[in-house]
Amino acid sequence: MTLSPPPTHHPHLLAYLASLRAAGKASTARTTEGYLRQFSRWLITEGLTADRVTTSDLQRFQAALHAHRTAAGQPLASATIATMTAMLRSAYAWMHQTGLILIDPAAGLSLPKQAHRAGVTAEHLSQQESIALLATLNRPHELRLHLRGALTNGVSRREIAAVLIHCGVYCGAPVAVDSFRIAREVFAELDQPGA
């Protein structure tokens, strides 16, 4: 997306902002106006107007958001894209409910999946790494849960032992001793009939 001078919002978008202000949601209106400005810029570059977009157009806008880079060269956060998508869904639902448009093109838009709140998704951190971190941080309850999950998902007891030995080498014997105690308890629980 290229930046251009702030566009004039389409009358339907202005009416939506006015409705937010009239409902006592001035702060929401200010935030929404910023997102609508970015959306309006995109509409102009695509030769579209807010009242004539299709679901396909809005999906292309979402794709443009995913491809967009910040001034620092970083992609937009999933939360930002989700917020903008939710805002568009609200704006178009309002326009549809008030009769400004006949069909709500945003009704079919799906919110992007958001990354885990810690900013790390499962594909970036293996189960063994999770176990090592929890052992190192002395989080026995969480370690117990992750050990069960790892065993359920195919990590062997031998692989878990290797991770815990590695933790002992780098973090000291107390970490390894406590972690092995918890692992033995989990193994024993899973070896029980009916577990």
C-alpha positions in Angstrom: 0.0 0.0 0.0 1.3 3.4 -0.9 0.6 6.4 1.3 -1.2 9.3 -0.2 -2.8 12.4 1.2 -5.7 11.6 3.6 -8.7 10.8 1.5 -12.2 12.1 1.9 -14.3 9.3 3.3 -17.2 8.0 1.3 -20.5 9.5 2.7 -21.6 6.1 4.0 -18.4 5.8 6.0 -18.8 9.3 7.3 -22.4 8.4 8.3 -21.1 5.4 10.2 -18.5 7.5 12.1 -21.3 10.0 12.9 -23.4 7.2 14.3 -20.6 6.1 16.6 -20.2 9.6 17.9 -23.9 10.0 18.4 -23.9 6.8 20.4 -21.4 8.3 22.7 -18.5 6.3 21.3 -16.2 9.1 20.4 -13.0 7.2 21.2 -14.1 4.2 19.1 -15.0 6.7 16.3 -11.5 8.2 16.4 -9.8 4.8 16.2 -12.2 3.6 13.5 -11.6 6.8 11.5 -7.9 5.9 11.4 -8.6 2.5 10.1 -11.1 3.8 7.6 -8.6 6.2 6.3 -6.3 3.3 5.4 -9.2 1.5 3.9 -10.3 4.6 1.9 -6.7 5.0 0.5 -6.9 1.4 -0.7 -10.3 2.0 -2.3 -9.0 5.0 -4.2 -5.9 3.1 -5.5 -8.3 0.3 -6.6 -10.8 2.6 -8.2 -13.5 1.5 -5.9 -16.1 3.2 -3.7 -17.2 2.0 -0.2 -20.8 1.4 -1.4 -19.8 -0.8 -4.3 -17.3 -3.2 -2.9 -17.8 -6.9 -3.0 -16.7 -9.6 -0.6 -14.0 -10.5 -3.1 -12.8 -6.8 -3.0 -12.6 -6.9 0.8 -10.7 -10.2 0.7 -8.2 -8.5 -1.6 -8.0 -5.7 0.9 -7.2 -8.3 3.7 -4.5 -9.8 1.4 -3.0 -6.3 1.0 -2.9 -5.9 4.7 -1.0 -9.1 5.1 1.5 -7.9 2.4 1.8 -4.4 3.9 5.0 -3.5 5.8 5.3 -0.9 8.5 7.9 1.9 8.3 10.3 -0.4 10.1 9.8 -3.1 7.5 7.7 -5.4 9.8 4.4 -7.0 8.7 1.3 -5.7 10.4 0.4 -7.6 13.5 -2.3 -10.2 13.3 -4.2 -8.3 16.0 -4.1 -5.1 13.8 -5.5 -7.0 10.8 -8.1 -8.6 13.0 -9.1 -5.2 14.4 -9.4 -3.7 11.0 -11.4 -6.7 9.7 -13.8 -6.5 12.7 -14.2 -2.7 12.1 -15.0 -3.3 8.5 -17.5 -5.9 9.4 -19.2 -3.6 11.9 -19.2 -0.7 9.4 -20.8 -2.7 6.6 -23.3 -4.4 9.0 -24.4 -0.9 10.1 -24.7 0.3 6.5 -26.7 -2.8 5.6 -29.0 -2.5 8.7 -29.6 1.2 8.0 -30.4 0.5 4.3 -27.5 2.4 2.8 -26.4 -0.8 1.0 -28.5 -3.8 0.0 -26.0 -6.6 0.6 -23.3 -6.7 3.3 -20.1 -7.6 1.6 -18.2 -7.9 4.9 -20.5 -10.5 6.4 -18.4 -13.4 4.9 -15.1 -12.0 6.0 -13.2 -14.1 8.5 -11.0 -12.8 11.1 -7.3 -13.9 10.7 -6.0 -16.4 13.2 -4.1 -14.6 15.9 -0.8 -15.8 17.2 -0.5 -17.0 20.8 -0.6 -14.1 23.2 3.0 -14.6 24.2 3.9 -13.9 20.5 5.1 -17.4 19.9 3.1 -20.0 17.9 3.5 -23.7 18.1 5.4 -23.9 14.9 8.1 -21.7 16.4 8.6 -23.5 19.6 8.9 -27.3 19.8 7.5 -29.4 22.6 11.0 -30.2 23.7 11.9 -26.5 23.9 8.7 -25.8 25.9 9.7 -28.6 28.3 13.2 -27.2 28.7 11.9 -23.7 29.3 9.4 -24.8 31.9 11.9 -26.9 33.7 14.4 -24.1 33.7 11.9 -21.6 35.0 10.8 -24.0 37.8 7.1 -24.2 36.6 6.2 -27.6 37.9 2.4 -27.5 37.2 3.0 -26.2 33.6 5.8 -28.7 33.1 3.5 -31.5 34.1 0.9 -30.5 31.6 3.5 -30.1 28.8 5.1 -33.4 29.6 1.6 -35.1 29.2 1.0 -33.2 26.0 4.4 -34.1 24.6 4.0 -37.8 25.3 0.5 -37.7 23.8 1.9 -36.1 20.7 4.6 -38.7 20.1 7.7 -37.3 22.0 9.4 -40.3 23.6 10.4 -40.7 27.2 14.0 -41.0 26.1 13.7 -37.6 24.2 12.2 -36.0 27.3 15.0 -37.4 29.5 17.6 -36.0 27.0 16.0 -32.5 27.3 16.0 -32.7 31.1 19.7 -33.8 31.2 20.5 -30.9 29.0 18.7 -28.6 31.4 20.7 -30.0 34.2 24.0 -29.4 32.4 23.2 -25.7 31.7 20.9 -24.8 34.7 22.2 -27.0 37.5 21.4 -30.3 39.2 18.4 -28.9 41.2 16.6 -28.1 38.0 17.3 -31.6 36.6 16.4 -33.4 39.9 13.0 -31.6 40.3 12.2 -32.0 36.6 13.0 -35.7 36.6 10.9 -36.2 39.7 7.9 -34.6 37.9 8.6 -36.6 34.7 8.7 -39.8 36.7 5.3 -38.9 38.4 3.8 -38.2 34.9 5.2 -41.4 33.5 3.8 -43.4 36.5 0.4 -41.8 36.1 0.3 -42.7 32.4 1.4 -46.2 33.1 -1.7 -46.8 35.4 -4.4 -48.9 33.9 -7.1 -46.8 32.4 -4.9 -43.6 32.3 
